[in-house]
C-alpha cells in the first residue's frame, strides 16, 4: 500500500509557524525566572517565612509557564485535503456499522429503518460498507421493515450520492418542501423518491397493526415460536 501511494499527493500537510523573535523573548523570560529562583535559593537562610512563600509561588508560576511555552514552542497547523480522497478509493478500509435495537414499541421500526438508510447513504465506497442490525427483541416487524428498507435503499442511496444529499435520513429530508427553483430532473427524481419512501412508511405502518404478512412469507417461520426475552439466535 505504501508503494501504491508513493506517487500520490499527501492527504494532509503540516504547516509550521515558527517565530524566532518570540522564541528569543521566551528564552529571555526563562533566563529571568531561573535567575530569580536562584536568587531566592541563595538567600533563603537570610530571610523569613515570607521569602519561602514567595519562592514556592514563583516556582509554581515558573513550572506552569514552562509547560505552556513548551506547548506553543513550535506552533503548526495540519491542513487536510479531502478533495484528494477520490484518488485513493481503492485504499480505503472496509467499514462495518452496527445498529442495535430491542423493542419495536419504544424504538419504532421506521426509526431503525431511517437510521440504517442514513448509514448506507454516507459518502463512502458502497462495496466497502456494511451495516448490521442486532435486534435483541427478536421482532419480526423489525425484520420485515428492514427487508422493505433494503428495496428502498436501491433508490435512496444512488439519489443521495448523485445530488450530494447532506440530510440522509429520509424522514428528516422530506420534511422540507421542494424549492420551486430546482431543475426538472432533480424535481422528478425527488418526487419519485419521496413517493417510494411514503410507500415504505405505509407498509411499515400497516404491518404494525396487521400481522397477516407473517404467515404469507416462509422467511418469517423462524419467528413464530419466539419470545422477546427468550429466543435463540436468528441470523438473516
Rosetta blueprint (number, residue, H / E / L):
1 X L
2 X H
3 X H
4 X H
5 X H
6 X L
7 X L
8 X L
9 X L
10 X L
11 X L
12 X E
13 X E
14 X E
15 X E
16 X E
17 X L
18 X L
19 X L
20 X H
21 X H
22 X H
23 X H
24 X H
25 X H
26 X H
27 X H
28 X H
29 X H
30 X H
31 X H
32 X H
33 X H
34 X H
35 X H
36 X H
37 X H
38 X H
39 X H
40 X H
41 X H
42 X H
43 X L
44 X H
45 X H
46 X H
47 X L
48 X L
49 X H
50 X H
51 X H
52 X H
53 X H
54 X H
55 X H
56 X H
57 X H
58 X H
59 X H
60 X H
61 X H
62 X H
63 X H
64 X H
65 X H
66 X H
67 X H
68 X H
69 X H
70 X H
71 X H
72 X L
73 X L
74 X L
75 X L
76 X E
77 X E
78 X E
79 X E
80 X E
81 X L
82 X H
83 X H
84 X H
85 X H
86 X H
87 X H
88 X H
89 X H
90 X H
91 X H
92 X L
93 X L
94 X L
95 X E
96 X E
97 X E
98 X E
99 X E
100 X E
101 X E
102 X L
103 X L
104 X L
105 X L
106 X L
107 X L
108 X L
109 X H
110 X H
111 X H
112 X H
113 X H
114 X H
115 X H
116 X H
117 X H
118 X H
119 X H
120 X H
121 X L
122 X L
123 X L
124 X L
125 X L
126 X H
127 X H
128 X H
129 X E
130 X E
131 X E
132 X E
133 X E
134 X E
135 X E
136 X L
137 X L
138 X L
139 X L
140 X H
141 X H
142 X H
143 X H
144 X H
145 X H
146 X H
147 X H
148 X H
149 X H
150 X H
151 X H
152 X H
153 X H
154 X H
155 X H
156 X H
157 X H
158 X H
159 X H
160 X H
161 X H
162 X H
163 X H
164 X L
165 X L
166 X L
167 X L
168 X L
169 X L
170 X H
171 X H
172 X H
173 X H
174 X L
175 X L
176 X L
177 X L
178 X L
179 X L
180 X L
181 X L
182 X L
183 X L
184 X H
185 X H
186 X H
187 X H
188 X H
189 X H
190 X H
191 X H
192 X H
193 X H
194 X H
195 X H
196 X H
197 X H
198 X H
199 X H
200 X H
201 X H
202 X H
203 X H
204 X H
205 X H
206 X H
207 X H
208 X H
209 X H
210 X L
211 X L
212 X H
213 X H
214 X H
215 X H
216 X H
217 X L
218 X H
219 X H
220 X H
221 X H
222 X H
223 X H
224 X L
225 X L
226 X L
227 X E
228 X L
229 X L
230 X E
231 X L
232 X L
233 X L
234 X L
235 X L
236 X L
